[in-house]
Amino acid sequence: MKKIIEVRWHGRGGQGAVTASKLLATSAMAEGKHIQAFPEYGPERMGAPIQAFTRISGEPIRIHCHVTNPDMVVVLDPTLIGPVDITEGLSEEGTIVVNTNESPAQIRQKLNLKGRSIFTIDASKIAQEELGRPLPNTPMMGALIKATGLLKLGNVIDDIKEQFAGRFADKIIEGNVKAIERAFQEVKSE
């Protein structure tokens, strides 16, 4: 594992990017890694573009600033592609995971990119089918885990169950687990 893995999440207020960032971090912590998870927003409202960040490391993390050169970018809302430079600071070896029904090749063309690994998943559709609402955050975690091998899927699912226990009904917990598992299986790559 690289010394520090940095993930930047792009979404809109209310889509769960901040929650996904924190859930990814707690899942990494459950695997014995050091973590940071935090949002970058101010007076934004529901639907406004936001960013969240996750850092994961095998060693203590000593930096405390937003992520400028992410290893991975996760886009919960494809309408942000264009108005927001989602590739800013992302190296040629970086990974992009986009919530869309388009193919990775279509996203590559839209972004006019060479290099970088691009993965797509219709996380909103999966969430609608499994949770009854198009909240893409947990399916995007499943897609990110499959795309990068960053964490073990079983550990992420166990952590989600633990984090959600007592806060949500069993039906919601199981819906999120199914959404993560489906996205892990259905994510597309070039």
N, CA, C and O of each residue as an XYZ file, in Angstrom:
760
protein
N       0.842     -1.181      0.000
C       0.000      0.000      0.000
C       0.887      1.243      0.000
O       1.844      1.341      0.768
N       0.552      2.182     -0.870
C       1.220      3.482     -0.883
C       1.119      4.085      0.519
O       0.199      3.763      1.271
N       2.040      4.937      0.859
C       2.062      5.499      2.214
C       0.702      6.080      2.616
O       0.169      5.729      3.669
N       0.138      6.965      1.789
C      -1.194      7.518      2.052
C      -2.009      7.434      0.761
O      -1.580      7.931     -0.281
N      -3.167      6.815      0.829
C      -4.111      6.769     -0.291
C      -5.125      7.877     -0.058
O      -5.707      7.981      1.022
N      -5.333      8.704     -1.076
C      -6.264      9.823     -0.946
C      -7.403      9.691     -1.952
O      -7.183      9.465     -3.142
N      -8.631      9.837     -1.441
C      -9.830      9.740     -2.260
C     -10.578     11.071     -2.177
O     -10.783     11.618     -1.093
N     -10.981     11.580     -3.348
C     -11.815     12.785     -3.372
C     -13.190     12.389     -3.898
O     -13.305     11.762     -4.951
N     -14.205     12.751     -3.172
C     -15.595     12.466     -3.516
C     -16.245     13.737     -4.046
O     -16.135     14.792     -3.422
N     -16.921     13.649     -5.188
C     -17.689     14.762     -5.745
C     -19.162     14.372     -5.733
O     -19.534     13.302     -6.215
N     -19.986     15.237     -5.186
C     -21.416     14.973     -5.171
C     -22.174     16.262     -4.983
O     -21.619     17.358     -5.072
N     -23.427     16.109     -4.726
C     -24.281     17.247     -4.400
C     -24.822     17.027     -2.998
O     -25.008     15.893     -2.559
N     -25.072     18.132     -2.302
C     -25.601     18.032     -0.955
C     -26.824     17.133     -0.912
O     -27.763     17.325     -1.685
N     -26.821     16.158     -0.019
C     -27.945     15.242      0.112
C     -27.749     13.898     -0.565
O     -28.579     13.004     -0.397
N     -26.668     13.729     -1.330
C     -26.413     12.460     -2.017
C     -25.594     11.484     -1.173
O     -25.456     10.317     -1.541
N     -25.062     11.936     -0.071
C     -24.341     11.040      0.816
C     -22.844     10.951      0.597
O     -22.222      9.994      1.059
N     -22.240     11.910     -0.090
C     -20.787     11.866     -0.312
C     -20.023     11.944      1.008
O     -19.036     11.233      1.196
N     -20.468     12.792      1.910
C     -19.784     12.935      3.198
C     -19.921     11.638      3.998
O     -18.957     11.170      4.604
N     -21.102     11.073      3.995
C     -21.326      9.808      4.693
C     -20.470      8.700      4.092
O     -19.860      7.927      4.830
N     -20.414      8.612      2.766
C     -19.599      7.582      2.115
C     -18.127      7.747      2.472
O     -17.428      6.763      2.717
N     -17.662      8.982      2.499
C     -16.276      9.253      2.857
C     -15.972      8.727      4.262
O     -14.938      8.101      4.495
N     -16.882      8.992      5.181
C     -16.698      8.544      6.563
C     -16.831      7.031      6.693
O     -16.082      6.404      7.442
N     -17.777      6.444      5.972
C     -17.947      4.985      6.033
C     -16.729      4.259      5.462
O     -16.296      3.243      6.005
N     -16.183      4.781      4.371
C     -14.973      4.181      3.811
C     -13.846      4.242      4.842
O     -13.094      3.282      5.015
N     -13.743      5.368      5.514
C     -12.691      5.540      6.520
C     -12.879      4.581      7.693
O     -11.913      3.961      8.140
N     -14.103      4.449      8.197
C     -14.299      3.550      9.334
C     -14.063      2.098      8.935
O     -13.600      1.296      9.746
N     -14.381      1.757      7.685
C     -14.095      0.399      7.203
C     -12.592      0.160      7.137
O     -12.121     -0.930      7.465
N     -11.841      1.167      6.718
C     -10.376      1.045      6.684
C      -9.827      0.946      8.097
O      -8.892      0.186      8.351
N     -10.401      1.709      9.013
C      -9.952      1.656     10.397
C     -10.203      0.258     10.977
O      -9.392     -0.249     11.752
N     -11.322     -0.358     10.600
C     -11.621     -1.713     11.062
C     -10.591     -2.720     10.544
O     -10.418     -3.792     11.125
N      -9.906     -2.370      9.445
C      -8.833     -3.212      8.913
C      -7.476     -2.824      9.500
O      -6.440     -3.313      9.050
N      -7.482     -1.940     10.512
C      -6.246     -1.572     11.196
C      -5.472     -0.436     10.557
O      -4.306     -0.216     10.883
N      -6.111      0.287      9.652
C      -5.432      1.394      8.977
C      -5.717      2.709      9.695
O      -6.687      2.823     10.445
N      -4.875      3.682      9.459
C      -5.069      5.036      9.971
C      -5.916      5.785      8.949
O      -5.804      5.550      7.746
N      -6.758      6.682      9.432
C      -7.731      7.319      8.540
C      -7.923      8.802      8.820
O      -7.592      9.309      9.892
N      -8.468      9.474      7.820
C      -9.055     10.806      7.941
C     -10.240     10.828      6.986
O     -10.174     10.247      5.903
N     -11.305     11.482      7.372
C     -12.462     11.681      6.498
C     -13.093     13.007      6.871
O     -13.391     13.261      8.038
N     -13.295     13.851      5.869
C     -13.837     15.172      6.161
C     -14.417     15.782      4.897
O     -13.990     15.454      3.790
N     -15.395     16.675      5.063
C     -15.985     17.357      3.911
C     -15.347     18.716      3.689
O     -14.637     19.246      4.544
N     -15.623     19.259      2.515
C     -15.259     20.654      2.240
C     -16.519     21.327      1.719
O     -16.875     21.213      0.546
N     -17.168     22.015      2.609
C     -18.328     22.794      2.212
C     -18.544     23.909      3.208
O     -18.046     23.879      4.333
N     -19.282     24.870      2.774
C     -19.589     26.007      3.626
C     -21.092     26.146      3.711
O     -21.759     25.303      4.311
N     -21.634     27.191      3.124
C     -23.067     27.431      3.252
C     -23.916     26.682      2.215
O     -25.057     27.069      1.959
N     -23.371     25.615      1.617
C     -24.100     24.903      0.583
C     -25.412     24.339      1.113
O     -25.579     24.086      2.306
N     -26.318     24.157      0.189
C     -27.615     23.589      0.520
C     -27.803     22.295     -0.246
O     -26.963     21.900     -1.054
N     -28.906     21.654      0.020
C     -29.271     20.447     -0.688
C     -29.138     20.698     -2.194
O     -29.700     21.659     -2.720
N     -28.400     19.840     -2.873
C     -28.228     19.948     -4.315
C     -27.016     20.741     -4.761
O     -26.656     20.692     -5.937
N     -26.376     21.469     -3.863
C     -25.183     22.238     -4.223
C     -23.976     21.305     -4.320
O     -23.889     20.342     -3.557
N     -23.036     21.567     -5.244
C     -21.836     20.724     -5.348
C     -21.017     20.743     -4.055
O     -20.800     21.795     -3.454
N     -20.574     19.571     -3.650
C     -19.717     19.454     -2.471
C     -18.580     18.482     -2.766
O     -18.631     17.709     -3.723
N     -17.574     18.541     -1.936
C     -16.483     17.574     -1.995
C     -16.290     17.006     -0.597
O     -16.495     17.683      0.410
N     -15.890     15.745     -0.571
C     -15.500     15.112      0.687
C     -14.203     14.371      0.403
O     -13.891     14.072     -0.750
N     -13.455     14.079      1.447
C     -12.137     13.478      1.283
C     -11.946     12.332      2.260
O     -12.460     12.356      3.378
N     -11.204     11.333      1.824
C     -10.822     10.219      2.681
C      -9.336      9.979      2.499
O      -8.834      9.940      1.375
N      -8.643      9.821      3.602
C      -7.232      9.409      3.572
C      -7.119      8.095      4.326
O      -7.718      7.917      5.387
N      -6.339      7.173      3.760
C      -6.118      5.868      4.380
C      -4.628      5.579      4.312
O      -3.994      5.769      3.275
N      -4.076      5.115      5.431
C      -2.643      4.853      5.478
C      -2.340      3.727      6.469
O      -3.091      3.489      7.415
N      -1.254      3.063      6.231
C      -0.765      2.062      7.173
C      -0.027      2.698      8.339
O       0.286      2.028      9.324
N       0.248      3.985      8.227
C       0.983      4.729      9.258
C       0.154      5.942      9.687
O      -0.769      6.330      8.971
N       0.459      6.542     10.826
C      -0.275      7.738     11.238
C      -0.220      8.824     10.148
O       0.801      9.000      9.484
N      -1.309      9.527      9.984
C      -1.422     10.581      8.978
C      -1.177     11.916      9.668
O      -1.888     12.281     10.604
N      -0.185     12.627      9.206
C       0.212     13.861      9.875
C      -0.236     15.140      9.137
O      -0.121     16.240      9.677
N      -0.739     14.992      7.917
C      -1.189     16.188      7.191
C      -2.661     16.441      7.497
O      -3.436     15.512      7.722
N      -3.022     17.715      7.500
C      -4.393     18.102      7.825
C      -4.844     19.216      6.881
O      -5.004     20.366      7.289
N      -5.043     18.858      5.629
C      -5.524     19.813      4.629
C      -6.386     19.040      3.642
O      -6.428     17.810      3.672
N      -7.078     19.771      2.763
C      -7.894     19.033      1.804
C      -6.993     18.320      0.792
O      -5.813     18.641      0.652
N      -7.566     17.367      0.109
C      -6.822     16.534     -0.837
C      -6.671     17.285     -2.164
O      -7.664     17.647     -2.793
N      -5.435     17.513     -2.579
C      -5.193     18.223     -3.838
C      -4.743     17.281     -4.959
O      -4.950     17.583     -6.135
N      -4.137     16.159     -4.616
C      -3.671     15.196     -5.604
C      -4.192     13.800     -5.259
O      -3.442     12.945     -4.789
N      -5.501     13.579     -5.500
C      -6.084     12.302     -5.108
C      -5.568     11.142     -5.956
O      -5.152     11.318     -7.101
N      -5.606      9.967     -5.365
C      -5.308      8.740     -6.096
C      -6.577      8.229     -6.775
O      -6.521      7.548     -7.799
N      -7.715      8.570     -6.185
C      -9.010      8.129     -6.669
C     -10.012      9.264     -6.572
O      -9.997     10.053     -5.627
N     -10.882      9.329     -7.568
C     -11.965     10.307     -7.573
C     -13.267      9.536     -7.755
O     -13.385      8.699     -8.650
N     -14.237      9.825     -6.900
C     -15.547      9.187     -6.964
C     -16.573     10.279     -7.243
O     -16.655     11.262     -6.506
N     -17.356     10.107     -8.312
C     -18.329     11.116     -8.733
C     -19.733     10.548     -8.551
O     -20.150      9.656     -9.289
N     -20.462     11.076     -7.559
C     -21.801     10.591     -7.276
C     -22.850     11.178     -8.208
O     -23.919     10.592     -8.381
N     -22.560     12.327     -8.812
C     -23.518     12.981     -9.700
C     -22.833     13.324    -11.015
O     -21.988     14.217    -11.051
N     -23.185     12.623    -12.109
C     -22.499     12.852    -13.384
C     -22.729     14.244    -13.971
O     -21.995     14.648    -14.873
N     -23.732     14.995    -13.483
C     -23.933     16.354    -13.993
C     -22.832     17.297    -13.524
O     -22.743     18.430    -13.997
N     -21.991     16.837    -12.595
C     -20.858     17.654    -12.157
C     -19.705     17.600    -13.159
O     -18.818     18.453    -13.133
N     -19.716     16.597    -14.041
C     -18.658     16.493    -15.052
C     -18.832     17.645    -16.030
O     -19.859     17.744    -16.700
N     -17.859     18.491    -16.110
C     -17.935     19.692    -16.947
C     -17.914     20.922    -16.065
O     -16.929     21.659    -16.062
N     -19.003     21.167    -15.298
C     -18.984     22.333    -14.415
C     -17.886     22.259    -13.352
O     -17.391     23.292    -12.903
N     -17.504     21.041    -12.948
C     -16.454     20.838    -11.958
C     -15.344     20.038    -12.620
O     -15.615     19.053    -13.307
N     -14.103     20.449    -12.422
C     -12.967     19.699    -12.976
C     -12.675     18.525    -12.042
O     -11.872     18.635    -11.115
N     -13.337     17.409    -12.303
C     -13.187     16.251    -11.420
C     -11.805     15.610    -11.513
O     -11.415     14.848    -10.627
N     -11.067     15.908    -12.570
C      -9.734     15.314    -12.738
C      -8.618     16.183    -12.166
O      -7.449     15.805    -12.233
N      -8.956     17.319    -11.614
C      -7.936     18.231    -11.078
C      -7.024     17.498    -10.087
O      -7.495     16.920     -9.107
N      -5.733     17.529    -10.353
C      -4.744     16.938     -9.463
C      -4.616     15.429     -9.537
O      -3.755     14.854     -8.871
N      -5.447     14.775    -10.329
C      -5.420     13.313    -10.438
C      -4.312     12.887    -11.390
O      -4.260     13.341    -12.533
N      -3.423     12.013    -10.918
C      -2.295     11.585    -11.749
C      -2.758     10.687    -12.890
O      -3.902     10.234    -12.911
N      -1.871     10.438    -13.828
C      -2.157      9.558    -14.963
C      -2.469      8.132    -14.504
O      -3.129      7.384    -15.225
N      -2.005      7.754    -13.324
C      -2.259      6.420    -12.786
C      -3.518      6.389    -11.927
O      -3.872      5.341    -11.387
N      -4.187      7.514    -11.796
C      -5.350      7.619    -10.922
C      -6.555      6.847    -11.423
O      -6.593      6.378    -12.560
N      -7.542      6.726    -10.539
C      -8.772      5.993    -10.819
C      -9.965      6.920    -10.647
O     -10.038      7.693     -9.691
N     -10.906      6.829    -11.594
C     -12.144      7.600    -11.545
C     -13.305      6.613    -11.551
O     -13.358      5.714    -12.390
N     -14.236      6.783    -10.611
C     -15.437      5.958    -10.558
C     -16.628      6.904    -10.652
O     -16.778      7.803     -9.825
N     -17.477      6.701    -11.664
C     -18.586      7.623    -11.923
C     -19.928      6.904    -11.833
O     -20.094      5.806    -12.364
N     -20.870      7.530    -11.162
C     -22.257      7.058    -11.109
C     -22.950      7.513    -12.393
O     -23.309      8.683    -12.531
N     -23.134      6.588    -13.327
C     -23.753      6.909    -14.607
C     -24.190      5.625    -15.292
O     -23.706      4.539    -14.972
N     -25.112      5.762    -16.238
C     -25.462      4.602    -17.050
C     -24.621      4.564    -18.331
O     -24.807      3.688    -19.175
N     -23.699      5.514    -18.468
C     -22.798      5.532    -19.622
C     -21.632      4.565    -19.396
O     -21.346      4.161    -18.269
N     -20.975      4.209    -20.492
C     -19.824      3.306    -20.407
C     -18.572      4.080    -19.995
O     -18.537      5.306    -20.108
N     -17.556      3.382    -19.522
C     -16.286      4.060    -19.230
C     -15.718      4.770    -20.468
O     -15.137      5.848    -20.346
N     -15.880      4.179    -21.645
C     -15.381      4.814    -22.879
C     -16.101      6.136    -23.140
O     -15.479      7.100    -23.585
N     -17.390      6.188    -22.871
C     -18.138      7.433    -23.070
C     -17.669      8.510    -22.090
O     -17.555      9.679    -22.457
N     -17.402      8.118    -20.865
C     -16.905      9.079    -19.874
C     -15.503      9.549    -20.264
O     -15.198     10.737    -20.163
N     -14.654      8.626    -20.707
C     -13.303      9.000    -21.155
C     -13.399     10.044    -22.273
O     -12.671     11.037    -22.265
N     -14.293      9.815    -23.225
C     -14.459     10.754    -24.341
C     -14.996     12.091    -23.839
O     -14.530     13.146    -24.269
N     -15.960     12.054    -22.945
C     -16.550     13.277    -22.397
C     -15.486     14.122    -21.684
O     -15.488     15.350    -21.770
N     -14.580     13.436    -20.978
C     -13.523     14.125    -20.239
C     -12.287     14.386    -21.092
O     -11.370     15.087    -20.666
N     -12.266     13.818    -22.302
C     -11.113     13.943    -23.209
C      -9.833     13.497    -22.492
O      -8.845     14.229    -22.445
N      -9.873     12.278    -21.935
C      -8.775     11.776    -21.123
C      -7.967     10.693    -21.813
O      -8.491      9.863    -22.556
N      -6.699     10.734    -21.544
C      -5.803      9.633    -21.841
C      -5.252      9.210    -20.480
O      -5.133     10.032    -19.572
N      -4.926      7.960    -20.344
C      -4.460      7.510    -19.035
C      -5.605      7.451    -18.051
O      -6.753      7.711    -18.411
N      -5.311      7.120    -16.844
C      -6.272      6.982    -15.757
C      -7.214      5.796    -16.016
O      -7.558      5.498    -17.160
N      -7.604      5.158    -14.975
C      -8.572      4.061    -15.053
C      -9.950      4.637    -14.800
O     -10.150      5.387    -13.845
N     -10.900      4.289    -15.651
C     -12.253      4.810    -15.501
C     -13.220      3.643    -15.317
O     -13.200      2.666    -16.065
N     -14.064      3.777    -14.299
C     -15.075      2.780    -13.988
C     -16.421      3.485    -13.904
O     -16.504      4.626    -13.449
N     -17.476      2.803    -14.344
C     -18.819      3.371    -14.240
C     -19.767      2.347    -13.615
O     -19.581      1.135    -13.728
N     -20.771      2.877    -12.965
C     -21.807      2.060    -12.337
C     -23.069      2.913    -12.240
O     -22.991      4.096    -11.912
N     -24.219      2.328    -12.521
C     -25.474      3.066    -12.364
C     -25.924      2.920    -10.906
O     -26.870      2.196    -10.597
N     -25.226      3.621    -10.037
C     -25.459      3.527     -8.586
C     -26.829      4.069     -8.197
O     -27.446      3.563     -7.260
N     -27.310      5.077     -8.894
C     -28.637      5.624     -8.569
C     -29.721      4.587     -8.843
O     -30.662      4.449     -8.062
N     -29.591      3.861     -9.944
C     -30.561      2.808    -10.280
C     -30.504      1.690     -9.238
O     -31.543      1.229     -8.765
N     -29.310      1.261     -8.885
C     -29.165      0.212     -7.874
C     -29.774      0.663     -6.558
O     -30.501     -0.098     -5.920
N     -29.489      1.890     -6.145
C     -30.033      2.410     -4.894
C     -31.556      2.478     -4.939
O     -32.227      2.130     -3.967
N     -32.098      2.925     -6.064
C     -33.558      2.994     -6.206
C     -34.171      1.606     -6.054
O     -35.186      1.441     -5.377
N     -33.556      0.616     -6.682
C     -34.085     -0.743     -6.639
C     -33.900     -1.406     -5.273
O     -34.764     -2.164     -4.834
N     -32.793     -1.130     -4.604
C     -32.510     -1.798     -3.330
C     -32.963     -1.016     -2.097
O     -33.277     -1.602     -1.061
N     -32.995      0.324     -2.220
C     -33.321      1.163     -1.070
C     -34.636      1.930     -1.228
O     -35.166      2.485     -0.265
N     -35.148      1.949     -2.454
C     -36.383      2.683     -2.694
C     -36.187      4.166     -2.910
O     -37.155      4.922     -2.982
N     -34.927      4.588     -3.014
C     -34.613      5.993     -3.329
C     -33.230      6.058     -3.969
O     -32.369      5.231     -3.667
N     -33.011      7.026     -4.843
C     -31.756      7.061     -5.619
C     -30.568      7.677     -4.874
O     -29.936      8.607     -5.374
N     -30.268      7.164     -3.693
C     -29.145      7.648     -2.882
C     -27.911      6.808     -3.242
O     -27.810      5.659     -2.810
N     -26.965      7.363     -4.030
C     -25.900      6.553     -4.619
C     -24.680      6.266     -3.752
O     -23.758      5.593     -4.213
N     -24.642      6.746     -2.529
C     -23.383      6.669     -1.775
C     -22.899      5.259     -1.485
O     -21.741      4.949     -1.764
N     -23.745      4.392     -0.934
C     -23.233      3.058     -0.600
C     -22.937      2.214     -1.842
O     -21.945      1.485     -1.839
N     -23.752      2.278     -2.907
C     -23.344      1.542     -4.100
C     -21.997      2.037     -4.658
O     -21.208      1.248     -5.177
N     -21.747      3.332     -4.546
C     -20.470      3.861     -5.040
C     -19.303      3.308     -4.232
O     -18.207      3.136     -4.766
N     -19.526      3.029     -2.959
C     -18.468      2.404     -2.158
C     -18.159      1.007     -2.699
O     -16.994      0.631     -2.827
N     -19.209      0.239     -3.016
C     -19.000     -1.096     -3.580
C     -18.232     -1.044     -4.881
O     -17.339     -1.860     -5.113
N     -18.577     -0.074     -5.746
C     -17.878      0.080     -7.023
C     -16.423      0.479     -6.807
O     -15.533     -0.037     -7.483
N     -16.172      1.397     -5.865
C     -14.801      1.833     -5.578
C     -13.959      0.670     -5.053
O     -12.808      0.509     -5.457
N     -14.516     -0.133     -4.167
C     -13.784     -1.271     -3.611
C     -13.403     -2.245     -4.729
O     -12.273     -2.730     -4.772
N     -14.341     -2.527     -5.629
C     -14.044     -3.444     -6.743
C     -13.004     -2.832     -7.686
O     -12.089     -3.521     -8.137
N     -13.146     -1.551     -7.981
C     -12.251     -0.883     -8.932
C     -10.821     -0.797     -8.423
O      -9.878     -0.821     -9.213
N     -10.654     -0.696     -7.116
C      -9.325     -0.416     -6.580
C      -8.732     -1.514     -5.700
O      -7.515     -1.567     -5.518
N      -9.571     -2.382     -5.155
C      -9.068     -3.372     -4.204
C      -8.571     -2.730     -2.917
O      -7.796     -3.330     -2.171
N      -9.015     -1.524     -2.666
C      -8.553     -0.738     -1.520
C      -8.804     -1.438     -0.185
O      -7.951     -1.424      0.703
N      -9.977     -2.046     -0.054
C     -10.356     -2.755      1.163
C     -11.010     -4.076      0.774
O     -11.283     -4.322     -0.401
N     -11.254     -4.915      1.762
C     -11.937     -6.182      1.525
C     -13.446     -5.947      1.608
O     -13.929     -5.329      2.557
N     -14.185     -6.439      0.614
C     -15.629     -6.229      0.556
C     -16.317     -6.716      1.830
O     -17.170     -6.015      2.375
N     -15.964     -7.886      2.304
C     -16.586     -8.427      3.513
C     -16.393     -7.533      4.719
O     -17.299     -7.373      5.536
N     -15.211     -6.951      4.829
C     -14.940     -6.047      5.954
C     -15.781     -4.776      5.844
O     -16.275     -4.266      6.849
N     -15.941     -4.268      4.620
C     -16.758     -3.065      4.414
C     -18.204     -3.356      4.799
O     -18.842     -2.555      5.483
N     -18.714     -4.490      4.365
C     -20.102     -4.851      4.679
C     -20.285     -5.033      6.185
O     -21.267     -4.554      6.753
N     -19.353     -5.716      6.827
C     -19.439     -5.885      8.281
C     -19.428     -4.542      8.996
O     -20.175     -4.340      9.954
N     -18.580     -3.621      8.534
C     -18.502     -2.307      9.168
C     -19.785     -1.508      8.941
O     -20.261     -0.836      9.856
N     -20.344     -1.573      7.744
C     -21.602     -0.867      7.448
C     -22.705     -1.383      8.387
O     -23.457     -0.599      8.966
N     -22.786     -2.696      8.526
C     -23.800     -3.274      9.420
C     -23.613     -2.757     10.851
O     -24.576     -2.409     11.535
N     -22.360     -2.718     11.280
C     -22.076     -2.250     12.636
C     -22.401     -0.767     12.794
O     -23.002     -0.363     13.790
N     -22.002      0.048     11.804
C     -22.251      1.493     11.878
C     -23.739      1.819     11.838
O     -24.189      2.765     12.485
N     -24.511      1.029     11.071
C     -25.936      1.301     10.896
C     -26.811      0.660     11.972
O     -27.957      1.067     12.159
N     -26.279     -0.342     12.682
C     -27.064     -1.050     13.697
C     -27.566     -0.072     14.756
O     -26.811      0.761     15.258
N     -28.847     -0.187     15.085
C     -29.433      0.680     16.096
C     -29.833      2.046     15.574
O     -30.602      2.760     16.218
N     -29.312      2.416     14.405
C     -29.662      3.723     13.816
C     -30.710      3.575     12.722
O     -31.513      4.477     12.489
N     -30.690      2.412     12.047
C     -31.592      2.185     10.923
C     -32.272      0.828     11.078
O     -31.758     -0.072     11.742
N     -33.431      0.706     10.455
C     -34.164     -0.560     10.469
C     -33.361     -1.617      9.702
O     -32.565     -1.292      8.820
N     -33.585     -2.875     10.054
C     -32.889     -3.979      9.383
C     -33.088     -3.938      7.869
O     -32.171     -4.251      7.109
N     -34.281     -3.554      7.435
C     -34.586     -3.477      5.998
C     -33.654     -2.484      5.292
O     -33.191     -2.752      4.184
N     -33.384     -1.360      5.917
C     -32.494     -0.348      5.334
C     -31.054     -0.849      5.333
O     -30.329     -0.654      4.358
N     -30.645     -1.484      6.403
C     -29.282     -2.027      6.477
C     -29.086     -3.067      5.378
O     -28.089     -3.029      4.658
N     -30.031     -3.996      5.247
C     -29.916     -5.042      4.220
C     -29.975     -4.448      2.818
O     -29.288     -4.933      1.919
N     -30.780     -3.412      2.613
C     -30.831     -2.740      1.313
C     -29.483     -2.130      0.952
O     -29.047     -2.217     -0.196
N     -28.825     -1.515      1.923
C     -27.502     -0.942      1.681
C     -26.472     -2.023      1.392
O     -25.619     -1.855      0.520
N     -26.548     -3.127      2.118
C     -25.620     -4.237      1.871
C     -25.820     -4.781      0.455
O     -24.851     -5.004     -0.270
N     -27.073     -4.991      0.066
C     -27.353     -5.485     -1.292
C     -26.866     -4.493     -2.342
O     -26.334     -4.896     -3.377
N     -27.044     -3.203     -2.086
C     -26.602     -2.170     -3.030
C     -25.083     -2.195     -3.196
O     -24.573     -2.063     -4.309
N     -24.366     -2.363     -2.088
C     -22.902     -2.441     -2.156
C     -22.475     -3.673     -2.943
O     -21.615     -3.592     -3.819
N     -23.083     -4.815     -2.625
C     -22.730     -6.067     -3.304
C     -23.039     -6.002     -4.795
O     -22.235     -6.445     -5.615
N     -24.192     -5.455     -5.150
C     -24.549     -5.339     -6.574
C     -23.574     -4.440     -7.314
O     -23.111     -4.786     -8.401
N     -23.261     -3.295     -6.736
C     -22.324     -2.373     -7.397
C     -20.955     -3.029     -7.548
O     -20.293     -2.848     -8.570
N     -20.531     -3.780     -6.553
C     -19.266     -4.492     -6.620
C     -19.276     -5.449     -7.814
O     -18.265     -5.593     -8.502
N     -20.400     -6.097     -8.057
C     -20.516     -7.053     -9.164
C     -20.735     -6.367    -10.521
O     -20.247     -6.855    -11.540
N     -21.452     -5.259    -10.542
C     -21.900     -4.652    -11.800
C     -21.020     -3.527    -12.327
O     -21.235     -3.070    -13.449
N     -20.044     -3.068    -11.567
C     -19.204     -1.952    -12.020
C     -18.508     -2.340    -13.331
O     -18.061     -3.473    -13.510
N     -18.432     -1.366    -14.232
C     -17.838     -1.599    -15.555
C     -16.501     -0.869    -15.662
O     -16.321      0.209    -15.097
N     -15.573     -1.475    -16.393
C     -14.287     -0.829    -16.652
C     -13.959     -0.960    -18.130
O     -14.581     -1.737    -18.855
N     -12.968     -0.185    -18.562
C     -12.522     -0.269    -19.962
C     -11.592     -1.446    -20.123
O     -11.101     -1.699    -21.223
